[in-house]
Amino acid sequence: AALVYRPLSDTTLRLSGGRAFRPPTVYELFRTWTSTAGITYAGNPGLKPEKSLSWDIGGETTLWKTTFLRATYFENYIEDMIYRMDTTATRKDNINIGKAEVKGVELEGKHRFDCGLTLFANYTYTNAKVKENDRNPNTEGKRLTMVPAEMFNMGFNMDRGPFSVSATGRYVSKRYSDDLNRDRINGVLFSYDPFFTANAKVLYRWNSHLSLSLSVDNVFDRDYFSSYQAPGRKWYGELTIKF
């Protein structure tokens, strides 16, 4: 259910809520495999569906016809959440934990200049924690695995005649793969480091059918790990023909 109110033609306020469920995937139910590090990830045919109660409130507005702003606050209350528990030092099992809560804020802004330049930025803060877990009470109060507390993106896009230039920076804070949040060391194999990377692209359009572009990922050649070491700087050239 949702309620939408427009106090002005360029301003919208929203309030919504709902209930949902997510059945376990075939992967979560049945796939069991062992990584190169010797850790076994086990499926669980006895998993129950997750159930959630969610609500959010937010609004968006356009200022001077060139600036767009949006803000949202959200809460999710999850029961029987499907979760990967560290059963032993070399085994992780999919289980249903009791309860989890996910609360956070999303902010977004974009501004367009008359010269063809557009600046944008967005930020997400997520407080995701285990609230009840009878299978392993030590995880209560710990952050949910693989959920970063903060994410941030910023960048620009510039269109001038046949040329288009864009760049984006992305930040992701620390994530935990261990349900007790013990994996705090960064810069090693199987760690999930906080990182900031930047990507850029230059595109030239000869006409509506033909374009050429050059892209660079990880412009500053940042060295970090997302389980395995992330790729360094990469260059791409692309020729596109439409007919």
C-alpha positions, -999 to +999 in steps of 0.1 A: +000+000+000+012+035-008+001+071-003+014+098-026+009+135-020+019+164-044+018+197-025+034+214-055+036+204-092+073+196-089+073+181-054+061+146-044+059+130-009+055+093-005+046+069+023+044+031+016+044-002+034+040-038+026+045-075+035+065-099+014+080-133+013+110-149-005+112-186-011+147-201-009+164-206-043+175-239-057+211-228-051+203-222-014+184-255-010+206-280-028+240-267-039+270-278-018+305-270-029+340-265-015+361-234-023+398-234-031+404-223+005+389-256+017+356-241+030+325-260+023+293-240+015+264-264+022+228-262+008+198-269+031+167-286+017+148-277+050+149-239+045+117-220+050+107-188+031+118-155+044+090-131+055+093-093+058+074-063+069+087-030+053+079+006+052+095+038+039+088+075+037+104+100+014+101+128-011+115+143-042+115+178-057+128+197-087+143+232-081+147+258-109+139+230-134+175+219-133+181+205-098+166+172-087+166+161-050+153+129-034+155+115+001+140+082+016+140+066+050+133+029+051+129+000+076+126-037+070+118-063+096+127-098+085+117-132+100+132-166+091+159-148+071+180-171+050+215-167+063+249-184+059+261-196+094+297-205+102+291-241+115+328-249+118+360-233+107+357-250+073+319-252+068+291-227+062+255-238+063+224-220+050+199-216+078+168-196+088+177-172+116+150-157+139+148-120+131+168-093+114+163-055+110+175-034+081+171+004+085+186+031+064+185+063+044+189+070+007+198+105-006+201+115-043+209+148-061+214+158-097+220+192-113+220+200-150+238+231-164+229+249-196+263+240-211+253+203-213+271+193-180+251+171-155+265+165-120+250+137-098+256+120-065+238+095-043+244+080-008+230+050+010+234+043+047+222+008+058+221-004+094+215-042+089+218-064+120+207-097+134+181-093+162+174-129+172+192-161+163+185-191+185+209-212+164+238-189+173+230-162+199+265-147+195+255-132+162+227-111+177+236-075+173+262-083+146+259-068+111+244-090+083+270-105+061+279-089+028+258-057+035+280-025+035+270+002+059+277+030+034+277+033-004+283+065-023+284+074-060+292+107-077+301+118-112+293+139-142+282+136-178+290+162-204+275+163-239+290+188-264+281+182-300+292+148-312+313+143-280+301+128-247+324+125-216+314+109-183+331+098-151+318+080-120+333+075-086+320+047-063+327+040-026+317+009-007+324+005+029+336-026+048+316-058+044+318-090+065+317-125+053+318-139+088+285-139+107+304-129+139+321-100+120+355-113+129+371-108+095+383-072+101+417-074+084+418-058+050+441-063+021+443-101+023+428-130+003+390-135+011+387-101+028+360-076+017+378-043+018+363-008+018+372+007-016+368+038-039+371+034-076+366+057-106+355+049-141+356+072-172+344+071-207+348+093-238+324+088-268+323+103-303+293+100-326+300+104-363+262+101-370+232+083-357+245+050-369+282+051-360+301+059-327+335+052-312+343+052-275+372+047-251+365+036-215+388+032-184+377+012-154+395+017-120+412+049-133+435+052-103+444+015-103+432+009-067+444-023-051+417-040-029+401-073-022+365-085-027+372-121-016+398-122-044+420-093-055+400-069-077+412-062-112+434-032-117+431-005-143+414-017-175+410+000-209+383-007-235+378+005-270+344+001-287+331+007-322+293+007-325+274+004-357+236+006-357+214-004-387 
